[in-house]
């Protein structure tokens, strides 16, 4: 089954109602073995494209993952990027900001970690937390030196959306390709995954009481995501809503979207100039004679 990535893309200017976006779709694989085969092919192709990206040193790629707890961000990053050369890829996870980070503007801590040309940067959570968790828990704004506002006060959020889209437009103009994933998990599937984290000792470290407490704000989070996706999905920095109840399927969708994105850059290894080619041939003759 072919993955049509346009099915998951949020069109610029569209209103988003997440209850109309599925958290589970028909799987693109027929068996576990088929899933592993498809993922292996995707990983190999991503590795080849990343090598060209690194060699060409023209573009940077920024990949953003946002989701509710237990949606599978870590697993998607681990499995999809497993074949990428670590020299050309970095992952940054953003937790609650520390006092130094809070003393700066809300984009400061993440912009320091943007990828350079030739590299892929992955943000596991990102500056979008500032219009998601902060919108649900507006008391966080006090720590940022901003007078606490009611969650329904749209002015501060419009300003932040504008700051984010301005940043992404600037990055796009300077050859940073941006692709953003919202892993769309159902509340019931999250409950089942939390139970597994309790029941399986090797997963206990992933779970905390705070995770359960946040479930009380599910509707508020969905509303915050809807507004965020609608306001910040653009032609040059699109959001993709990936059904996440099936982890394997989600990974294949994510990897296909990344493949389409990188292939769209028309990457190629740098061409050797005639002068450089002649120089290499002279060096080759010396090496062949063993006269170095």
NORWOQUI-V327353 format. One record per helix or strand. SS is the DSSP state (H for helix, E for strand). FROM is the first residue (numbers start at 1). LEN is the number of residues. If there is no record, write none. Layout:
BEGIN
<<SS | FROM | LEN> <SS | FROM | LEN>>
END
This chain:
BEGIN
<<H | 5 | 4> <E | 9 | 1> <H | 18 | 3> <H | 32 | 25> <E | 60 | 8> <H | 73 | 8> <H | 86 | 3> <E | 89 | 5> <H | 99 | 4> <H | 108 | 4> <E | 120 | 5> <H | 127 | 5> <H | 133 | 4> <H | 140 | 4> <H | 154 | 20> <E | 176 | 9> <H | 187 | 13> <H | 201 | 6> <H | 209 | 24> <E | 239 | 5> <H | 247 | 17> <H | 274 | 16>>
END
